[in-house]
């Protein structure tokens, strides 16, 4: 929820202050903010190879320019402004849906060319339909008929559908870009709802551009501070969290038992599945703990404000959950399959039928389960450093592994071995 609501909702709430009259910047300042944020966002999107955000910002720019141009009071056809409003109300949500479903392929020509062509075609269609020339466009009565409500029901329906789709995609993938598109589209809705052109709509367009630009920053933060494979905070985030700790606190070091053997036996793809399986259990640890991936198969859990006795029960429950988790292997890697000394050697005829029947029988999928060893230490006194606590937790972890694995050891001393179930690579 935090990654969904921040910073998009906060920025949109700040824009609402303009509507409430609590903040009243001038029109020139709002226009400057819009173009400043737009240019900064385009530069950031290009620098970080985010083609989707780049195209979304171009959509905002063209939509704001089209609405400002066709809302000219000196236009000979008054209905053209509402036709432009109706067109933007349809095109913006549809384009945002396409951008959300488009797979990010970097800032390359094959990635940008389809959207460039689409924007060009849409711009030509909007220019022709909204052209303030009664001879080249639809009859005047058509434009006056469209000028009744600010946003027709069809536009509201398209915005509602796009909002739901973007929200579902964020819940599925948890990407900052999906959240940015979601809240930027909400800001665009307010911009169109209040006329599409003028001081207040431009402020909402500027907010939408700021939300999209901030999603580039959020994506960079996610890559820098979160592990891409397990989605847990990374080693950098772990070290920064240590700077904020004040006694009392506890740190638990977790290591997957026999993980190298798992990789060598079943392959790296299965090893990645094991890491994701264990990480999903660590992410749900109780007692206010926060899990981090600090190495290959090594994890750390930080418990602010907790002592060793207070975290033993949550850690024991975590150990049991990891040992009870398993998944099915669909097959082994080709390099692990047994080969004869020479496959060209002839086989006796009497074994041919038996070999064929054996090959025709599918191998039963193996079930793989893992265990973890845990070492925990706490800050014993106010002047103890986090480095000392981590070293004590590491020593406790080594004792747990030397004592048979699948157990918890504390820095205070050896602990009675916990009863564990048999596992395939434990």
TORKOL-4160 file (C-alpha; in steps of 0.2 Angstrom, whole numbers, padded with zeros to 4 digits, m for minus):
426
<pt num="1" X="0000" Y="0000" Z="0000"/>
<pt num="2" X="0014" Y="0012" Z="0004"/>
<pt num="3" X="0022" Y="0009" Z="m0014"/>
<pt num="4" X="0004" Y="0012" Z="m0022"/>
<pt num="5" X="0000" Y="0028" Z="m0012"/>
<pt num="6" X="0017" Y="0037" Z="m0012"/>
<pt num="7" X="0021" Y="0048" Z="m0019"/>
<pt num="8" X="0007" Y="0049" Z="m0032"/>
<pt num="9" X="m0007" Y="0052" Z="m0020"/>
<pt num="10" X="0003" Y="0065" Z="m0010"/>
<pt num="11" X="0007" Y="0075" Z="m0025"/>
<pt num="12" X="m0011" Y="0074" Z="m0031"/>
<pt num="13" X="m0017" Y="0079" Z="m0014"/>
<pt num="14" X="m0005" Y="0094" Z="m0015"/>
<pt num="15" X="m0013" Y="0099" Z="m0032"/>
<pt num="16" X="m0030" Y="0099" Z="m0024"/>
<pt num="17" X="m0024" Y="0113" Z="m0012"/>
<pt num="18" X="m0025" Y="0124" Z="m0028"/>
<pt num="19" X="m0043" Y="0120" Z="m0031"/>
<pt num="20" X="m0047" Y="0123" Z="m0012"/>
<pt num="21" X="m0039" Y="0141" Z="m0013"/>
<pt num="22" X="m0026" Y="0137" Z="0000"/>
<pt num="23" X="m0012" Y="0141" Z="m0012"/>
<pt num="24" X="m0014" Y="0153" Z="m0026"/>
<pt num="25" X="0001" Y="0154" Z="m0038"/>
<pt num="26" X="0000" Y="0164" Z="m0053"/>
<pt num="27" X="m0004" Y="0157" Z="m0071"/>
<pt num="28" X="0014" Y="0161" Z="m0077"/>
<pt num="29" X="0021" Y="0151" Z="m0062"/>
<pt num="30" X="0010" Y="0136" Z="m0065"/>
<pt num="31" X="0014" Y="0136" Z="m0084"/>
<pt num="32" X="0033" Y="0137" Z="m0079"/>
<pt num="33" X="0031" Y="0123" Z="m0067"/>
<pt num="34" X="0022" Y="0112" Z="m0080"/>
<pt num="35" X="0035" Y="0115" Z="m0094"/>
<pt num="36" X="0050" Y="0113" Z="m0081"/>
<pt num="37" X="0043" Y="0097" Z="m0074"/>
<pt num="38" X="0039" Y="0091" Z="m0091"/>
<pt num="39" X="0057" Y="0094" Z="m0098"/>
<pt num="40" X="0065" Y="0087" Z="m0082"/>
<pt num="41" X="0054" Y="0071" Z="m0084"/>
<pt num="42" X="0058" Y="0069" Z="m0102"/>
<pt num="43" X="0077" Y="0070" Z="m0098"/>
<pt num="44" X="0076" Y="0058" Z="m0084"/>
<pt num="45" X="0066" Y="0046" Z="m0094"/>
<pt num="46" X="0079" Y="0047" Z="m0108"/>
<pt num="47" X="0093" Y="0045" Z="m0096"/>
<pt num="48" X="0086" Y="0030" Z="m0087"/>
<pt num="49" X="0080" Y="0022" Z="m0103"/>
<pt num="50" X="0061" Y="0022" Z="m0098"/>
<pt num="51" X="0052" Y="0023" Z="m0115"/>
<pt num="52" X="0035" Y="0021" Z="m0107"/>
<pt num="53" X="0037" Y="0037" Z="m0096"/>
<pt num="54" X="0044" Y="0046" Z="m0110"/>
<pt num="55" X="0029" Y="0043" Z="m0121"/>
<pt num="56" X="0017" Y="0046" Z="m0107"/>
<pt num="57" X="0025" Y="0063" Z="m0104"/>
<pt num="58" X="0023" Y="0067" Z="m0123"/>
<pt num="59" X="0005" Y="0062" Z="m0122"/>
<pt num="60" X="0003" Y="0075" Z="m0108"/>
<pt num="61" X="0012" Y="0089" Z="m0118"/>
<pt num="62" X="0001" Y="0086" Z="m0133"/>
<pt num="63" X="m0015" Y="0085" Z="m0124"/>
<pt num="64" X="m0012" Y="0101" Z="m0114"/>
<pt num="65" X="m0006" Y="0110" Z="m0130"/>
<pt num="66" X="m0022" Y="0104" Z="m0140"/>
<pt num="67" X="m0034" Y="0109" Z="m0126"/>
<pt num="68" X="m0026" Y="0126" Z="m0125"/>
<pt num="69" X="m0026" Y="0129" Z="m0143"/>
<pt num="70" X="m0044" Y="0124" Z="m0147"/>
<pt num="71" X="m0050" Y="0133" Z="m0131"/>
<pt num="72" X="m0046" Y="0150" Z="m0140"/>
<pt num="73" X="m0061" Y="0161" Z="m0137"/>
<pt num="74" X="m0058" Y="0169" Z="m0154"/>
<pt num="75" X="m0061" Y="0152" Z="m0163"/>
<pt num="76" X="m0075" Y="0154" Z="m0176"/>
<pt num="77" X="m0082" Y="0137" Z="m0171"/>
<pt num="78" X="m0086" Y="0137" Z="m0152"/>
<pt num="79" X="m0089" Y="0119" Z="m0151"/>
<pt num="80" X="m0071" Y="0114" Z="m0156"/>
<pt num="81" X="m0065" Y="0116" Z="m0138"/>
<pt num="82" X="m0077" Y="0103" Z="m0132"/>
<pt num="83" X="m0073" Y="0091" Z="m0146"/>
<pt num="84" X="m0055" Y="0092" Z="m0141"/>
<pt num="85" X="m0060" Y="0089" Z="m0123"/>
<pt num="86" X="m0069" Y="0074" Z="m0128"/>
<pt num="87" X="m0055" Y="0067" Z="m0139"/>
<pt num="88" X="m0042" Y="0069" Z="m0125"/>
<pt num="89" X="m0054" Y="0061" Z="m0113"/>
<pt num="90" X="m0054" Y="0045" Z="m0124"/>
<pt num="91" X="m0036" Y="0045" Z="m0130"/>
<pt num="92" X="m0027" Y="0048" Z="m0114"/>
<pt num="93" X="m0034" Y="0033" Z="m0104"/>
<pt num="94" X="m0032" Y="0022" Z="m0119"/>
<pt num="95" X="m0014" Y="0027" Z="m0122"/>
<pt num="96" X="m0010" Y="0025" Z="m0104"/>
<pt num="97" X="m0017" Y="0007" Z="m0104"/>
<pt num="98" X="m0007" Y="0003" Z="m0120"/>
<pt num="99" X="0009" Y="0010" Z="m0111"/>
<pt num="100" X="0005" Y="m0001" Z="m0095"/>
<pt num="101" X="0004" Y="m0017" Z="m0106"/>
<pt num="102" X="0019" Y="m0013" Z="m0116"/>
<pt num="103" X="0035" Y="m0022" Z="m0111"/>
<pt num="104" X="0049" Y="m0010" Z="m0107"/>
<pt num="105" X="0063" Y="m0013" Z="m0120"/>
<pt num="106" X="0073" Y="0002" Z="m0116"/>
<pt num="107" X="0076" Y="0019" Z="m0125"/>
<pt num="108" X="0077" Y="0011" Z="m0143"/>
<pt num="109" X="0070" Y="0015" Z="m0160"/>
<pt num="110" X="0060" Y="m0002" Z="m0161"/>
<pt num="111" X="0052" Y="0002" Z="m0144"/>
<pt num="112" X="0048" Y="0021" Z="m0147"/>
<pt num="113" X="0043" Y="0019" Z="m0166"/>
<pt num="114" X="0025" Y="0011" Z="m0163"/>
<pt num="115" X="0020" Y="0024" Z="m0151"/>
<pt num="116" X="0027" Y="0038" Z="m0161"/>
<pt num="117" X="0017" Y="0032" Z="m0176"/>
<pt num="118" X="0002" Y="0031" Z="m0165"/>
<pt num="119" X="0004" Y="0048" Z="m0158"/>
<pt num="120" X="0006" Y="0055" Z="m0175"/>
<pt num="121" X="m0010" Y="0047" Z="m0181"/>
<pt num="122" X="m0020" Y="0053" Z="m0166"/>
<pt num="123" X="m0013" Y="0071" Z="m0168"/>
<pt num="124" X="m0019" Y="0071" Z="m0186"/>
<pt num="125" X="m0036" Y="0064" Z="m0182"/>
<pt num="126" X="m0038" Y="0077" Z="m0167"/>
<pt num="127" X="m0033" Y="0091" Z="m0178"/>
<pt num="128" X="m0045" Y="0087" Z="m0192"/>
<pt num="129" X="m0060" Y="0084" Z="m0181"/>
<pt num="130" X="m0057" Y="0099" Z="m0170"/>
<pt num="131" X="m0052" Y="0110" Z="m0184"/>
<pt num="132" X="m0061" Y="0127" Z="m0182"/>
<pt num="133" X="m0068" Y="0127" Z="m0200"/>
<pt num="134" X="m0086" Y="0124" Z="m0203"/>
<pt num="135" X="m0083" Y="0118" Z="m0221"/>
<pt num="136" X="m0070" Y="0105" Z="m0217"/>
<pt num="137" X="m0077" Y="0098" Z="m0201"/>
<pt num="138" X="m0094" Y="0091" Z="m0195"/>
<pt num="139" X="m0110" Y="0103" Z="m0195"/>
<pt num="140" X="m0111" Y="0116" Z="m0182"/>
<pt num="141" X="m0125" Y="0108" Z="m0174"/>
<pt num="142" X="m0115" Y="0093" Z="m0170"/>
<pt num="143" X="m0102" Y="0103" Z="m0160"/>
<pt num="144" X="m0115" Y="0113" Z="m0151"/>
<pt num="145" X="m0123" Y="0096" Z="m0146"/>
<pt num="146" X="m0107" Y="0090" Z="m0138"/>
<pt num="147" X="m0105" Y="0106" Z="m0128"/>
<pt num="148" X="m0118" Y="0102" Z="m0115"/>
<pt num="149" X="m0109" Y="0092" Z="m0101"/>
<pt num="150" X="m0091" Y="0094" Z="m0097"/>
<pt num="151" X="m0087" Y="0076" Z="m0098"/>
<pt num="152" X="m0099" Y="0063" Z="m0106"/>
<pt num="153" X="m0104" Y="0047" Z="m0098"/>
<pt num="154" X="m0093" Y="0038" Z="m0111"/>
<pt num="155" X="m0078" Y="0047" Z="m0105"/>
<pt num="156" X="m0081" Y="0044" Z="m0087"/>
<pt num="157" X="m0083" Y="0025" Z="m0092"/>
<pt num="158" X="m0066" Y="0025" Z="m0101"/>
<pt num="159" X="m0057" Y="0033" Z="m0086"/>
<pt num="160" X="m0065" Y="0021" Z="m0074"/>
<pt num="161" X="m0060" Y="0006" Z="m0084"/>
<pt num="162" X="m0042" Y="0013" Z="m0087"/>
<pt num="163" X="m0041" Y="0016" Z="m0068"/>
<pt num="164" X="m0046" Y="m0001" Z="m0063"/>
<pt num="165" X="m0034" Y="m0009" Z="m0076"/>
<pt num="166" X="m0019" Y="0001" Z="m0070"/>
<pt num="167" X="m0023" Y="m0003" Z="m0052"/>
<pt num="168" X="m0024" Y="m0022" Z="m0056"/>
<pt num="169" X="m0008" Y="m0021" Z="m0065"/>
<pt num="170" X="0001" Y="m0013" Z="m0051"/>
<pt num="171" X="m0006" Y="m0026" Z="m0039"/>
<pt num="172" X="0001" Y="m0040" Z="m0050"/>
<pt num="173" X="0018" Y="m0033" Z="m0054"/>
<pt num="174" X="0021" Y="m0020" Z="m0040"/>
<pt num="175" X="0031" Y="m0008" Z="m0052"/>
<pt num="176" X="0032" Y="0011" Z="m0049"/>
<pt num="177" X="0028" Y="0014" Z="m0067"/>
<pt num="178" X="0011" Y="0006" Z="m0065"/>
<pt num="179" X="0008" Y="0017" Z="m0049"/>
<pt num="180" X="0014" Y="0032" Z="m0058"/>
<pt num="181" X="0002" Y="0029" Z="m0073"/>
<pt num="182" X="m0012" Y="0026" Z="m0062"/>
<pt num="183" X="m0011" Y="0042" Z="m0052"/>
<pt num="184" X="m0005" Y="0053" Z="m0067"/>
<pt num="185" X="m0021" Y="0047" Z="m0076"/>
<pt num="186" X="m0031" Y="0053" Z="m0060"/>
<pt num="187" X="m0023" Y="0070" Z="m0061"/>
<pt num="188" X="m0027" Y="0071" Z="m0080"/>
<pt num="189" X="m0046" Y="0067" Z="m0076"/>
<pt num="190" X="m0046" Y="0082" Z="m0064"/>
<pt num="191" X="m0038" Y="0093" Z="m0078"/>
<pt num="192" X="m0052" Y="0088" Z="m0090"/>
<pt num="193" X="m0065" Y="0089" Z="m0077"/>
<pt num="194" X="m0061" Y="0107" Z="m0074"/>
<pt num="195" X="m0061" Y="0112" Z="m0092"/>
<pt num="196" X="m0044" Y="0106" Z="m0099"/>
<pt num="197" X="m0037" Y="0123" Z="m0102"/>
<pt num="198" X="m0033" Y="0137" Z="m0090"/>
<pt num="199" X="m0024" Y="0139" Z="m0073"/>
<pt num="200" X="m0032" Y="0125" Z="m0063"/>
<pt num="201" X="m0031" Y="0112" Z="m0077"/>
<pt num="202" X="m0013" Y="0116" Z="m0081"/>
<pt num="203" X="m0009" Y="0114" Z="m0063"/>
<pt num="204" X="m0016" Y="0096" Z="m0064"/>
<pt num="205" X="m0007" Y="0092" Z="m0080"/>
<pt num="206" X="0009" Y="0098" Z="m0071"/>
<pt num="207" X="0005" Y="0087" Z="m0056"/>
<pt num="208" X="0003" Y="0072" Z="m0068"/>
<pt num="209" X="0020" Y="0076" Z="m0076"/>
<pt num="210" X="0028" Y="0077" Z="m0059"/>
<pt num="211" X="0020" Y="0060" Z="m0054"/>
<pt num="212" X="0027" Y="0052" Z="m0070"/>
<pt num="213" X="0044" Y="0059" Z="m0067"/>
<pt num="214" X="0044" Y="0053" Z="m0049"/>
<pt num="215" X="0040" Y="0036" Z="m0055"/>
<pt num="216" X="0057" Y="0036" Z="m0064"/>
<pt num="217" X="0065" Y="0040" Z="m0047"/>
<pt num="218" X="0055" Y="0027" Z="m0038"/>
<pt num="219" X="0061" Y="0014" Z="m0051"/>
<pt num="220" X="0079" Y="0019" Z="m0049"/>
<pt num="221" X="0077" Y="0018" Z="m0030"/>
<pt num="222" X="0069" Y="0000" Z="m0031"/>
<pt num="223" X="0083" Y="m0006" Z="m0042"/>
<pt num="224" X="0096" Y="0001" Z="m0030"/>
<pt num="225" X="0088" Y="m0004" Z="m0013"/>
<pt num="226" X="0079" Y="m0020" Z="m0018"/>
<pt num="227" X="0084" Y="m0037" Z="m0024"/>
<pt num="228" X="0077" Y="m0040" Z="m0041"/>
<pt num="229" X="0075" Y="m0059" Z="m0038"/>
<pt num="230" X="0067" Y="m0060" Z="m0021"/>
<pt num="231" X="0060" Y="m0042" Z="m0020"/>
<pt num="232" X="0067" Y="m0041" Z="m0003"/>
<pt num="233" X="0077" Y="m0025" Z="0002"/>
<pt num="234" X="0095" Y="m0027" Z="m0003"/>
<pt num="235" X="0112" Y="m0026" Z="0006"/>
<pt num="236" X="0113" Y="m0008" Z="0003"/>
<pt num="237" X="0096" Y="m0005" Z="0012"/>
<pt num="238" X="0102" Y="m0017" Z="0026"/>
<pt num="239" X="0117" Y="m0006" Z="0029"/>
<pt num="240" X="0107" Y="0010" Z="0029"/>
<pt num="241" X="0095" Y="0002" Z="0041"/>
<pt num="242" X="0109" Y="m0002" Z="0053"/>
<pt num="243" X="0113" Y="0017" Z="0054"/>
<pt num="244" X="0096" Y="0020" Z="0061"/>
<pt num="245" X="0096" Y="0007" Z="0075"/>
<pt num="246" X="0096" Y="0012" Z="0093"/>
<pt num="247" X="0097" Y="m0001" Z="0107"/>
<pt num="248" X="0089" Y="m0013" Z="0111"/>
<pt num="249" X="0088" Y="m0022" Z="0094"/>
<pt num="250" X="0091" Y="m0039" Z="0088"/>
<pt num="251" X="0099" Y="m0046" Z="0072"/>
<pt num="252" X="0096" Y="m0063" Z="0065"/>
<pt num="253" X="0107" Y="m0070" Z="0051"/>
<pt num="254" X="0099" Y="m0084" Z="0040"/>
<pt num="255" X="0107" Y="m0096" Z="0029"/>
<pt num="256" X="0099" Y="m0109" Z="0017"/>
<pt num="257" X="0106" Y="m0126" Z="0021"/>
<pt num="258" X="0116" Y="m0135" Z="0007"/>
<pt num="259" X="0111" Y="m0122" Z="m0006"/>
<pt num="260" X="0127" Y="m0125" Z="m0016"/>
<pt num="261" X="0122" Y="m0143" Z="m0017"/>
<pt num="262" X="0105" Y="m0138" Z="m0023"/>
<pt num="263" X="0112" Y="m0128" Z="m0037"/>
<pt num="264" X="0124" Y="m0141" Z="m0042"/>
<pt num="265" X="0111" Y="m0155" Z="m0042"/>
<pt num="266" X="0096" Y="m0146" Z="m0049"/>
<pt num="267" X="0102" Y="m0131" Z="m0058"/>
<pt num="268" X="0102" Y="m0112" Z="m0055"/>
<pt num="269" X="0084" Y="m0110" Z="m0061"/>
<pt num="270" X="0079" Y="m0122" Z="m0046"/>
<pt num="271" X="0091" Y="m0112" Z="m0035"/>
<pt num="272" X="0082" Y="m0096" Z="m0039"/>
<pt num="273" X="0065" Y="m0104" Z="m0035"/>
<pt num="274" X="0072" Y="m0109" Z="m0018"/>
<pt num="275" X="0078" Y="m0092" Z="m0015"/>
<pt num="276" X="0061" Y="m0085" Z="m0019"/>
<pt num="277" X="0052" Y="m0098" Z="m0008"/>
<pt num="278" X="0063" Y="m0094" Z="0007"/>
<pt num="279" X="0062" Y="m0075" Z="0004"/>
<pt num="280" X="0043" Y="m0076" Z="0004"/>
<pt num="281" X="0043" Y="m0084" Z="0021"/>
<pt num="282" X="0056" Y="m0071" Z="0028"/>
<pt num="283" X="0045" Y="m0057" Z="0021"/>
<pt num="284" X="0031" Y="m0062" Z="0033"/>
<pt num="285" X="0041" Y="m0063" Z="0049"/>
<pt num="286" X="0033" Y="m0057" Z="0064"/>
<pt num="287" X="0038" Y="m0046" Z="0079"/>
<pt num="288" X="0041" Y="m0031" Z="0068"/>
<pt num="289" X="0056" Y="m0039" Z="0059"/>
<pt num="290" X="0062" Y="m0033" Z="0042"/>
<pt num="291" X="0071" Y="m0046" Z="0031"/>
<pt num="292" X="0085" Y="m0042" Z="0019"/>
<pt num="293" X="0095" Y="m0052" Z="0006"/>
<pt num="294" X="0113" Y="m0048" Z="0010"/>
<pt num="295" X="0122" Y="m0062" Z="0000"/>
<pt num="296" X="0119" Y="m0077" Z="m0012"/>
<pt num="297" X="0109" Y="m0088" Z="0000"/>
<pt num="298" X="0112" Y="m0077" Z="0016"/>
<pt num="299" X="0098" Y="m0066" Z="0023"/>
<pt num="300" X="0097" Y="m0054" Z="0038"/>
<pt num="301" X="0082" Y="m0050" Z="0049"/>
<pt num="302" X="0082" Y="m0034" Z="0059"/>
<pt num="303" X="0071" Y="m0033" Z="0075"/>
<pt num="304" X="0071" Y="m0014" Z="0081"/>
<pt num="305" X="0067" Y="m0013" Z="0099"/>
<pt num="306" X="0067" Y="m0032" Z="0103"/>
<pt num="307" X="0079" Y="m0043" Z="0113"/>
<pt num="308" X="0084" Y="m0060" Z="0110"/>
<pt num="309" X="0070" Y="m0069" Z="0121"/>
<pt num="310" X="0057" Y="m0058" Z="0112"/>
<pt num="311" X="0062" Y="m0064" Z="0094"/>
<pt num="312" X="0065" Y="m0083" Z="0098"/>
<pt num="313" X="0047" Y="m0088" Z="0095"/>
<pt num="314" X="0044" Y="m0078" Z="0079"/>
<pt num="315" X="0061" Y="m0085" Z="0073"/>
<pt num="316" X="0056" Y="m0103" Z="0078"/>
<pt num="317" X="0040" Y="m0101" Z="0069"/>
<pt num="318" X="0049" Y="m0095" Z="0053"/>
<pt num="319" X="0061" Y="m0110" Z="0054"/>
<pt num="320" X="0046" Y="m0122" Z="0054"/>
<pt num="321" X="0037" Y="m0113" Z="0040"/>
<pt num="322" X="0053" Y="m0114" Z="0029"/>
<pt num="323" X="0055" Y="m0133" Z="0033"/>
<pt num="324" X="0037" Y="m0136" Z="0029"/>
<pt num="325" X="0037" Y="m0127" Z="0012"/>
<pt num="326" X="0041" Y="m0137" Z="m0003"/>
<pt num="327" X="0038" Y="m0137" Z="m0022"/>
<pt num="328" X="0038" Y="m0149" Z="m0036"/>
<pt num="329" X="0053" Y="m0151" Z="m0048"/>
<pt num="330" X="0047" Y="m0153" Z="m0066"/>
<pt num="331" X="0063" Y="m0161" Z="m0072"/>
<pt num="332" X="0082" Y="m0160" Z="m0070"/>
<pt num="333" X="0094" Y="m0151" Z="m0081"/>
<pt num="334" X="0101" Y="m0160" Z="m0096"/>
<pt num="335" X="0118" Y="m0161" Z="m0089"/>
<pt num="336" X="0112" Y="m0171" Z="m0074"/>
<pt num="337" X="0105" Y="m0185" Z="m0084"/>
<pt num="338" X="0116" Y="m0201" Z="m0084"/>
<pt num="339" X="0124" Y="m0205" Z="m0100"/>
<pt num="340" X="0132" Y="m0221" Z="m0105"/>
<pt num="341" X="0151" Y="m0222" Z="m0110"/>
<pt num="342" X="0146" Y="m0223" Z="m0128"/>
<pt num="343" X="0128" Y="m0221" Z="m0134"/>
<pt num="344" X="0133" Y="m0228" Z="m0151"/>
<pt num="345" X="0137" Y="m0245" Z="m0143"/>
<pt num="346" X="0124" Y="m0258" Z="m0149"/>
<pt num="347" X="0112" Y="m0265" Z="m0135"/>
<pt num="348" X="0106" Y="m0283" Z="m0135"/>
<pt num="349" X="0090" Y="m0286" Z="m0143"/>
<pt num="350" X="0082" Y="m0293" Z="m0128"/>
<pt num="351" X="0083" Y="m0276" Z="m0119"/>
<pt num="352" X="0076" Y="m0266" Z="m0133"/>
<pt num="353" X="0057" Y="m0268" Z="m0128"/>
<pt num="354" X="0061" Y="m0265" Z="m0110"/>
<pt num="355" X="0071" Y="m0249" Z="m0114"/>
<pt num="356" X="0057" Y="m0242" Z="m0124"/>
<pt num="357" X="0044" Y="m0246" Z="m0111"/>
<pt num="358" X="0055" Y="m0237" Z="m0098"/>
<pt num="359" X="0058" Y="m0222" Z="m0109"/>
<pt num="360" X="0039" Y="m0221" Z="m0112"/>
<pt num="361" X="0035" Y="m0219" Z="m0094"/>
<pt num="362" X="0036" Y="m0201" Z="m0087"/>
<pt num="363" X="0047" Y="m0199" Z="m0072"/>
<pt num="364" X="0038" Y="m0194" Z="m0057"/>
<pt num="365" X="0040" Y="m0176" Z="m0052"/>
<pt num="366" X="0052" Y="m0175" Z="m0036"/>
<pt num="367" X="0047" Y="m0164" Z="m0022"/>
<pt num="368" X="0060" Y="m0152" Z="m0015"/>
<pt num="369" X="0060" Y="m0145" Z="0002"/>
<pt num="370" X="0074" Y="m0134" Z="0011"/>
<pt num="371" X="0079" Y="m0129" Z="0028"/>
<pt num="372" X="0088" Y="m0114" Z="0035"/>
<pt num="373" X="0100" Y="m0111" Z="0050"/>
<pt num="374" X="0098" Y="m0096" Z="0060"/>
<pt num="375" X="0110" Y="m0086" Z="0072"/>
<pt num="376" X="0103" Y="m0072" Z="0082"/>
<pt num="377" X="0111" Y="m0059" Z="0093"/>
<pt num="378" X="0106" Y="m0043" Z="0102"/>
<pt num="379" X="0113" Y="m0027" Z="0108"/>
<pt num="380" X="0119" Y="m0031" Z="0125"/>
<pt num="381" X="0123" Y="m0013" Z="0131"/>
<pt num="382" X="0121" Y="0004" Z="0124"/>
<pt num="383" X="0138" Y="0006" Z="0117"/>
<pt num="384" X="0139" Y="m0010" Z="0107"/>
<pt num="385" X="0140" Y="m0007" Z="0089"/>
<pt num="386" X="0130" Y="m0015" Z="0075"/>
<pt num="387" X="0146" Y="m0023" Z="0068"/>
<pt num="388" X="0149" Y="m0032" Z="0084"/>
<pt num="389" X="0130" Y="m0038" Z="0085"/>
<pt num="390" X="0132" Y="m0045" Z="0067"/>
<pt num="391" X="0148" Y="m0054" Z="0071"/>
<pt num="392" X="0140" Y="m0062" Z="0086"/>
<pt num="393" X="0125" Y="m0067" Z="0075"/>
<pt num="394" X="0137" Y="m0074" Z="0062"/>
<pt num="395" X="0146" Y="m0085" Z="0075"/>
<pt num="396" X="0129" Y="m0091" Z="0081"/>
<pt num="397" X="0125" Y="m0096" Z="0063"/>
<pt num="398" X="0141" Y="m0106" Z="0061"/>
<pt num="399" X="0137" Y="m0115" Z="0077"/>
<pt num="400" X="0120" Y="m0119" Z="0071"/>
<pt num="401" X="0127" Y="m0126" Z="0054"/>
<pt num="402" X="0141" Y="m0136" Z="0063"/>
<pt num="403" X="0128" Y="m0143" Z="0075"/>
<pt num="404" X="0118" Y="m0151" Z="0061"/>
<pt num="405" X="0108" Y="m0137" Z="0053"/>
<pt num="406" X="0090" Y="m0133" Z="0053"/>
<pt num="407" X="0091" Y="m0125" Z="0070"/>
<pt num="408" X="0092" Y="m0108" Z="0079"/>
<pt num="409" X="0107" Y="m0103" Z="0090"/>
<pt num="410" X="0109" Y="m0087" Z="0100"/>
<pt num="411" X="0125" Y="m0077" Z="0104"/>
<pt num="412" X="0123" Y="m0081" Z="0122"/>
<pt num="413" X="0127" Y="m0100" Z="0120"/>
<pt num="414" X="0122" Y="m0116" Z="0112"/>
<pt num="415" X="0104" Y="m0120" Z="0112"/>
<pt num="416" X="0094" Y="m0137" Z="0112"/>
<pt num="417" X="0092" Y="m0144" Z="0095"/>
<pt num="418" X="0075" Y="m0142" Z="0088"/>
<pt num="419" X="0066" Y="m0157" Z="0081"/>
<pt num="420" X="0066" Y="m0156" Z="0062"/>
<pt num="421" X="0057" Y="m0165" Z="0048"/>
<pt num="422" X="0067" Y="m0174" Z="0034"/>
<pt num="423" X="0070" Y="m0164" Z="0019"/>
<pt num="424" X="0077" Y="m0168" Z="0002"/>
<pt num="425" X="0092" Y="m0156" Z="0003"/>
<pt num="426" X="0092" Y="m0151" Z="0021"/>
